[in-house]
Amino acid sequence: MLLVSLLEARGIVRPIRRLSEGARRMSAGDLDVTLPVRGQDELAELTRSFNEMAAQVRAGHEALEALAITDGLTGLYNRRHFEDVLVRELRRAERDKAPLSLAMIDLDHFKEYNDHWGTGRGTSSWPGSRSG
């Protein structure tokens, strides 16, 4: 009888520990948590719900990351992304002892074009612009 009770308790405690560990990992920033679902009981349903929640948190985080590095009007990468990539590429060029080139273009009076024709038209004139 005692052995049966211990096995039953183990079957309850283990999934709860897995859920607790998964929640701890997510709260520490590890969003790639997916727990194994075993059985058809309430704990299995709770584990499925946890996995669905984790997937939604991951998707929301990915969407926020995309918004943080793109311009809302054009959909093109913004300065923040440029700076992140520049630092990464400078480090890689230094590590690989490889040359690195950077070309920058400054369009004189583009603000006047936008002011006259409207930002949407100015933005859509850019090659690669998502609104054009």
C-alpha positions as CSV (number, residue, x, y, z in Angstrom):
1,M,0.0,0.0,0.0
2,L,2.8,2.4,0.9
3,L,4.6,1.6,-2.3
4,V,1.5,2.4,-4.3
5,S,1.0,5.7,-2.5
6,L,4.6,6.6,-3.1
7,L,4.3,5.9,-6.8
8,E,1.1,7.9,-7.0
9,A,2.7,10.8,-5.2
10,R,5.7,10.7,-7.5
11,G,3.4,10.9,-10.5
12,I,1.9,14.1,-9.1
13,V,5.1,15.7,-7.7
14,R,7.2,15.2,-10.9
15,P,4.9,17.1,-13.3
16,I,4.5,19.9,-10.7
17,R,8.3,20.2,-10.3
18,R,8.7,20.3,-14.1
19,L,6.1,23.1,-14.3
20,S,7.8,25.0,-11.5
21,E,11.2,24.6,-13.2
22,G,9.8,25.7,-16.5
23,A,8.2,28.8,-14.9
24,R,11.5,29.6,-13.2
25,R,13.5,29.3,-16.4
26,M,11.0,31.6,-18.2
27,S,11.1,34.2,-15.4
28,A,15.0,34.1,-15.8
29,G,14.6,35.0,-19.5
30,D,14.8,31.5,-21.1
31,L,11.8,31.7,-23.5
32,D,12.6,28.4,-25.3
33,V,10.8,26.3,-22.7
34,T,8.6,23.4,-23.8
35,L,7.7,20.8,-21.2
36,P,6.9,17.2,-22.0
37,V,3.2,16.3,-21.8
38,R,2.5,12.9,-20.4
39,G,-1.0,11.4,-19.9
40,Q,-4.5,12.9,-20.1
41,D,-5.0,14.1,-16.5
42,E,-5.3,17.6,-15.1
43,L,-1.6,18.0,-14.8
44,A,-1.1,17.1,-18.5
45,E,-3.7,19.7,-19.4
46,L,-2.0,22.3,-17.2
47,T,1.3,21.4,-18.9
48,R,-0.3,21.8,-22.4
49,S,-1.6,25.2,-21.3
50,F,1.8,26.2,-20.0
51,N,3.4,25.2,-23.3
52,E,0.8,27.3,-25.2
53,M,1.4,30.3,-22.9
54,A,5.2,29.9,-23.5
55,A,4.7,29.9,-27.2
56,Q,2.6,33.1,-27.1
57,V,5.2,34.8,-24.9
58,R,7.9,33.8,-27.4
59,A,5.8,35.1,-30.3
60,G,5.1,38.4,-28.5
61,H,8.8,38.8,-27.7
62,E,9.8,38.2,-31.3
63,A,7.2,40.8,-32.4
64,L,8.5,43.4,-29.9
65,E,12.1,42.7,-31.1
66,A,11.1,43.4,-34.7
67,L,9.3,46.6,-33.7
68,A,12.4,47.8,-31.8
69,I,14.7,47.6,-34.8
70,T,12.4,48.8,-37.7
71,D,10.9,52.1,-38.7
72,G,7.2,52.1,-38.3
73,L,6.6,54.1,-41.5
74,T,9.0,52.4,-43.9
75,G,9.5,49.0,-42.4
76,L,13.2,49.5,-43.0
77,Y,15.8,48.9,-40.3
78,N,16.3,51.8,-37.9
79,R,19.4,53.5,-36.4
80,R,19.4,51.1,-33.4
81,H,19.7,48.1,-35.7
82,F,22.4,49.9,-37.8
83,E,24.4,50.5,-34.6
84,D,24.0,46.9,-33.4
85,V,25.1,45.5,-36.7
86,L,28.0,47.9,-37.1
87,V,29.4,46.9,-33.7
88,R,29.0,43.2,-34.6
89,E,30.6,43.6,-38.0
90,L,33.5,45.7,-36.6
91,R,34.2,43.0,-34.0
92,R,34.1,40.3,-36.7
93,A,36.4,42.2,-39.0
94,E,38.8,42.7,-36.2
95,R,38.6,39.0,-35.1
96,D,39.1,37.8,-38.7
97,K,41.6,40.5,-39.5
98,A,39.5,41.3,-42.6
99,P,38.8,44.7,-44.2
100,L,35.4,46.3,-43.6
101,S,33.9,49.0,-45.8
102,L,31.0,51.3,-45.0
103,A,29.2,53.6,-47.4
104,M,26.8,56.3,-46.2
105,I,24.6,58.5,-48.3
106,D,23.3,61.9,-47.3
107,L,20.4,63.3,-49.3
108,D,20.4,67.0,-49.3
109,H,17.0,68.7,-48.9
110,F,15.0,65.4,-48.6
111,K,13.1,66.9,-45.7
112,E,11.8,69.6,-48.2
113,Y,10.7,66.8,-50.6
114,N,8.7,65.2,-47.7
115,D,7.3,68.5,-46.6
116,H,6.2,69.4,-50.1
117,W,4.9,66.0,-51.3
118,G,4.1,64.3,-48.0
119,T,6.1,61.8,-46.0
120,G,4.3,58.8,-47.6
121,R,5.4,59.8,-51.1
122,G,8.9,60.6,-49.9
123,T,9.2,57.3,-48.1
124,S,7.7,55.4,-51.0
125,S,10.4,56.8,-53.4
126,W,13.0,54.8,-51.5
127,P,14.0,51.5,-53.2
128,G,13.3,48.7,-50.8
129,S,10.8,50.7,-48.9
130,R,7.8,48.5,-47.8
131,S,5.3,51.3,-48.4
132,G,6.5,51.8,-52.0
